Amino acid sequence: MLNALMGGRSLTATELACCANVSRATASGHLSKLIAARLLTVRRNGRFSYYRITSPLVATMLESIKVVAAIEVPPRRQPRSAKDDALRYARSCYDHLAGQLGVAVTDALVAMGHIVLTDEGGEVTSSGEHFLSAFGADLRPRTRRIFCQPCLDWSERRYHIKGLVGARILDRLLELGWLKSVSGSRALRLTPSGRVGLSEIFQIEINDEGAATVRLSAPRRLTA
């Protein structure tokens, strides 16, 4: 159920029970414990109660568990499904972009000098502020939440961007229609316009098999 909520959506107890393949009564019992542990919050709207992850900090903890599991736990001996491949390619990690495309966007921004990342933190450069503003990713106002920080991707085992910067980039990619949500999953589908846009703006080339690579040539300039 926690994994289903990692897409940043709010879901009902019935929907979460279906995700976990348990009865609604069983799901409700677990949800009560998760709320008591402050991992989830609940909002009531009429007859329905909607559950969501409490904060980005909780989402980060859950993603870290996935990283440890992917590295330390022996893999199950079963073939990967199309659903698994879709999640590995592009997915929402709570409110920011993860998977192969998330890492590619991060690599592109770093290669173009727009973002500096270390193991401890991240920084948007002056050129990055102009680039992201022209792209339509409004980084204002700067709230108390994390601004820009690396997030270790459990499937790629490399960094993508989280925090306000990562959230605004994903918001803009969805707004432009470059990525589309996949029903019943936190996987994201790359659209034809997204393929073109990522190539023109972020210098990311995507081959016929879907693999994303970053060109290191000078990026196209955006005008505000």
C-alpha positions in Angstrom: 0.0 0.0 0.0 2.9 2.4 0.7 4.3 1.6 -2.6 1.1 2.4 -4.3 1.1 5.8 -2.6 4.6 6.6 -3.7 3.2 8.1 -6.9 2.0 11.1 -4.8 -1.7 10.4 -5.3 -4.4 10.1 -2.6 -6.2 6.7 -2.6 -9.1 5.2 -0.8 -8.9 2.2 1.5 -10.8 0.2 -1.1 -8.2 1.1 -3.8 -5.3 0.3 -1.5 -6.9 -3.0 -0.5 -7.0 -3.9 -4.2 -3.4 -2.9 -4.6 -2.4 -5.2 -1.7 -4.8 -8.0 -2.7 -6.3 -8.0 0.8 -9.8 -7.4 2.2 -10.9 -3.8 2.9 -11.1 -4.7 6.6 -7.5 -5.9 6.6 -6.4 -2.8 4.7 -8.2 -0.5 7.2 -6.4 -2.1 10.1 -3.0 -1.6 8.6 -3.9 1.9 7.5 -4.8 2.8 11.1 -1.4 1.7 12.2 0.3 3.6 9.5 -1.5 6.8 10.4 -0.6 6.2 14.1 3.0 5.9 13.1 2.7 9.2 11.1 3.6 7.6 7.8 0.3 8.4 6.3 -2.3 11.1 6.7 -6.0 10.8 5.9 -8.4 13.4 4.5 -12.2 12.8 4.5 -14.3 14.1 1.7 -18.0 13.2 2.1 -18.3 9.4 2.3 -14.8 8.7 1.3 -11.4 8.8 3.1 -8.3 9.5 1.1 -4.9 8.4 2.3 -1.5 9.8 1.2 2.1 9.7 2.4 2.7 12.3 5.1 5.6 14.1 3.6 8.5 14.0 1.1 10.7 12.9 4.0 8.7 9.7 4.4 8.8 9.1 0.7 12.6 9.4 0.8 12.8 6.8 3.6 10.7 4.4 1.5 12.8 5.0 -1.6 15.9 4.3 0.4 14.5 1.0 1.6 14.0 0.1 -2.1 17.6 0.9 -2.8 18.9 -1.3 0.0 16.5 -4.1 -1.1 17.7 -3.8 -4.7 21.4 -4.0 -3.7 21.4 -6.3 -0.7 18.6 -8.7 -1.3 19.2 -11.6 -3.7 16.9 -11.1 -6.8 13.9 -13.3 -7.2 14.3 -15.8 -9.9 11.5 -14.7 -12.1 11.4 -12.7 -15.4 10.8 -9.0 -15.3 7.4 -8.0 -16.5 6.4 -5.1 -18.8 5.1 -3.3 -15.7 8.5 -3.6 -14.1 10.2 -2.3 -17.2 7.8 0.7 -17.4 8.6 1.6 -13.7 12.3 1.3 -14.4 12.1 3.5 -17.4 10.1 6.5 -16.0 8.1 6.8 -12.8 7.1 9.3 -10.2 9.1 9.1 -7.0 6.5 10.8 -4.8 6.6 14.2 -6.5 9.7 14.0 -8.7 10.9 12.1 -11.8 12.8 8.8 -11.3 13.9 5.9 -13.4 16.1 6.0 -16.6 14.5 9.2 -17.7 14.8 10.9 -14.3 18.6 10.0 -14.2 19.0 11.2 -17.9 17.4 14.6 -17.1 19.6 15.0 -14.0 22.7 14.0 -16.1 21.8 16.6 -18.7 21.3 19.4 -16.2 24.7 18.5 -14.6 26.5 18.3 -18.0 25.1 21.7 -19.0 26.3 23.3 -15.8 22.8 24.1 -14.6 23.0 21.9 -11.4 25.8 20.8 -9.2 25.3 17.6 -7.3 27.4 15.9 -4.6 26.7 13.0 -2.4 25.5 15.4 0.3 23.5 18.0 -1.6 22.7 19.9 -4.8 22.8 23.5 -6.0 21.1 25.3 -8.9 23.6 27.6 -10.7 22.7 31.0 -12.0 22.5 29.5 -15.5 20.3 26.8 -14.1 17.9 29.3 -12.6 17.6 31.0 -16.0 17.2 27.7 -17.9 14.6 26.3 -15.6 12.7 29.5 -15.5 12.6 29.7 -19.3 11.5 26.1 -19.4 8.6 27.0 -17.2 9.7 25.3 -14.0 9.0 28.0 -11.5 11.2 27.6 -8.4 9.4 30.3 -6.4 8.6 30.7 -3.6 11.4 28.8 -1.8 9.7 27.1 1.1 11.2 25.3 4.0 11.2 22.0 2.1 14.3 20.6 0.6 15.3 22.7 -2.5 17.6 20.6 -4.5 19.1 17.2 -3.4 20.3 14.0 -5.0 18.1 10.9 -4.6 19.6 7.5 -5.3 17.5 5.8 -7.9 16.8 2.2 -6.8 16.6 0.9 -10.4 19.4 2.9 -12.0 21.6 3.0 -8.9 22.5 6.6 -9.8 21.2 10.0 -8.8 18.1 11.8 -9.9 16.9 15.1 -8.4 14.4 15.5 -5.6 13.2 18.4 -3.6 11.4 21.5 -4.9 13.5 21.5 -8.1 12.7 17.9 -8.9 9.0 18.4 -8.2 8.8 21.5 -10.5 10.5 19.8 -13.3 8.1 16.8 -13.2 5.1 19.2 -12.9 6.3 21.0 -16.1 7.0 17.8 -18.0 3.4 16.6 -17.2 2.0 20.0 -18.0 3.6 20.0 -21.4 2.3 16.5 -22.1 5.8 15.2 -22.6 5.0 12.5 -19.9 1.7 10.9 -19.2 0.5 9.1 -16.1 -0.2 5.3 -16.5 -3.5 4.3 -15.0 -3.2 2.2 -11.9 0.6 2.7 -11.7 3.2 5.3 -10.8 4.9 4.6 -14.2 5.0 7.5 -16.6 4.8 7.2 -20.4 7.0 9.2 -22.7 5.0 10.8 -25.5 6.2 11.6 -29.0 6.3 15.3 -28.2 8.3 14.4 -25.1 10.9 12.6 -27.1 11.3 15.7 -29.3 11.3 18.1 -26.4 13.9 16.2 -24.4 16.1 16.1 -27.4 15.8 19.8 -28.3 15.8 21.3 -24.8 17.7 18.8 -22.6 20.0 17.3 -25.3 18.7 13.8 -24.5 18.6 11.3 -27.3 16.2 8.3 -27.1 16.8 5.5 -29.5 14.3 3.1 -31.0 14.6 0.8 -28.0 13.9 3.7 -25.6 17.4 4.0 -24.1 18.1 7.6 -23.1 21.6 9.1 -23.5 22.8 12.7 -23.0 24.6 14.6 -25.7 27.4 16.7 -24.3 27.3 19.4 -27.0 26.2 22.9 -26.3 22.5 23.0 -25.3 19.9 24.9 -27.2 19.3 28.3 -25.4 15.9 29.0 -24.0 14.3 32.4 -24.2 12.1 33.5 -21.3 
